[in-house]
């Protein structure tokens, strides 16, 4: 009988430990969006101000449970235009996250997440995407000028058809004003390389985005946003796109994906050179802008 009782107690204890390990808790990570993995899908809706809610919303707020391996187990919309709740929940259910932690251990996490509500995408006049005749003429460029965000990197980036990557970082406008360079910071000029295949993959992303058919500028009427300039030169033809809060005025999401793709090319070049400090800093910037 004692042996049976002891066995039952052990079973109860084991079940209790399993229940505790599977419990849902609030993680230590303060900003769940930094754990996002992959491209984020958003809602594009006409006439946002005419949605049934009396409040103008830019997003749907959801209560979400994320498993210890980063899969969404449950998503419930709690705030925003109700007619978009089911769409937001469907989008959230296929999102993926880096594992959340509590006291250094992976946990099933209860988080608050948001699905953005954006206006319909607005490409420009249809233009043919040029074929590359001379790969040495190929130039991808990305510029994030200094602005008043002390924690944000400012830099220029060029990727050439032969795989050369040139990165030039400078301190933000706020630090310029005080003649300071924060640490860590990707300050100075760096040159590295990526493979020809990586260049070809990047070009294909621009082709899929129909880059030459985009508008030249997607800008909000504001003065305190981050400016991002991209360009692509193929042989003698150059296309430039200005992103200044562009998603809020109909810029296709593919443009943001291209900006990140160029950042990731620079990240690959840093890692190939063994520049781990610069790579980690740039990886943090990519996560922030995801």
Secondary structure, DSSP 8 states (H G I E B T S, - for coil): -HHHHHHHHHHHHHHHHHHHHT-EE--S-S-GGGGEES----EE-S-GGGSSSSS--SEEEEEEEE-TTSBEEEEEEEES-GGGHHHHHHHHHT-EE--EEETTEEEEEEEEEEEEEE------S-------S-GGG-EEEEEE---S-TTS-EEEEEEETTSEEEEEEE--HHHHHTT---SS---EEEEEE--HHHHHHHHHHHHHTTGGGS-SEEE-S-SSS-EEEEEEEETTEEEEEEEESGGGGT--HHHHHHHHHHHHHHHHHHHHHT-HHHHHHHHHHHHHH-
